[in-house]
Amino acid sequence: MTAKDNKGRQYRKTKSYYQIGLDLDGYMRYGAWQIKEFIDLSLQPKTVHKEQVVFEFDKDVQEAEVTVNVYYYISGKKGDIIYTKSKTLTYE
């Protein structure tokens, strides 16, 4: 999620969802031969997950454009945007 205020200053927050592979002792592992159990912290299909993100703008900011991008990483390096939404917020 990014936000850009009317002064041109940018703010960024990131949230990741993924699966963790654990070995027999409960330590995080990456090798398939080491993984004995999974903890699933990924977004499940056809479910709604609400997040609340707080940006702290300067007191004299009157407007900010907030953009949300949801990426899907199949291999870990190349991410594809599967959802994007922008909204302009006005403050008095």
C-alpha positions in Angstrom: 0.0 0.0 0.0 1.3 3.4 -0.9 0.1 6.9 -0.2 1.2 10.2 -1.8 0.3 13.5 -0.2 -0.3 16.8 -1.9 3.4 17.8 -1.1 4.7 14.8 -3.1 5.9 12.9 0.0 5.4 9.1 -0.3 4.5 6.6 2.4 4.7 2.8 2.0 3.4 -0.2 4.1 3.8 -3.8 3.1 2.0 -6.9 4.3 3.0 -10.4 3.2 1.1 -13.7 3.4 2.9 -17.0 2.9 3.3 -20.6 4.1 6.1 -21.5 6.5 7.7 -24.9 6.3 8.8 -26.4 9.6 11.2 -29.2 10.5 10.6 -31.8 13.3 12.1 -29.4 15.8 9.8 -26.5 14.8 12.4 -24.4 13.0 11.6 -22.7 9.7 13.1 -24.6 6.7 13.1 -24.0 2.9 14.3 -27.4 1.6 11.6 -29.8 0.6 13.5 -32.7 2.3 13.6 -30.8 5.6 9.9 -29.7 5.8 7.7 -31.9 7.8 4.8 -29.5 8.6 3.3 -26.3 7.2 1.9 -23.2 8.9 -0.4 -21.6 6.4 -0.4 -17.8 6.6 -1.5 -17.3 3.0 -4.7 -15.7 1.7 -7.3 -18.3 1.1 -9.3 -18.3 -2.2 -12.8 -16.7 -2.1 -12.4 -15.3 1.4 -12.4 -11.7 2.6 -9.5 -10.5 4.7 -9.7 -6.9 6.1 -6.6 -5.0 7.0 -6.2 -1.7 8.7 -3.2 0.5 7.8 -2.4 3.8 9.5 -0.3 6.5 7.7 0.8 9.5 9.8 0.6 12.5 7.5 1.9 16.0 8.4 -0.6 18.3 10.0 -0.8 20.6 6.9 -1.6 17.8 4.4 -4.9 18.5 2.7 -5.1 15.6 0.3 -3.6 12.1 -0.2 -3.9 9.5 -2.9 -3.8 5.9 -1.5 -3.1 3.0 -3.8 -3.4 -0.7 -2.9 -1.7 -3.3 -5.0 -2.1 -7.0 -4.4 0.6 -9.2 -6.0 0.8 -12.9 -6.5 4.3 -14.5 -6.4 4.4 -18.0 -7.8 8.2 -18.3 -7.8 9.2 -15.8 -5.1 10.9 -13.3 -7.4 8.5 -12.3 -10.1 5.2 -10.9 -8.8 2.1 -10.3 -10.9 -0.5 -7.6 -9.9 -3.9 -9.3 -9.5 -5.8 -6.4 -7.9 -5.3 -2.6 -7.7 -7.4 0.2 -6.3 -6.8 3.9 -5.7 -8.7 6.4 -3.7 -8.1 10.1 -3.0 -8.6 11.2 0.6 -9.3 14.9 1.4 -8.7 16.4 4.9 -9.9 19.7 6.3 
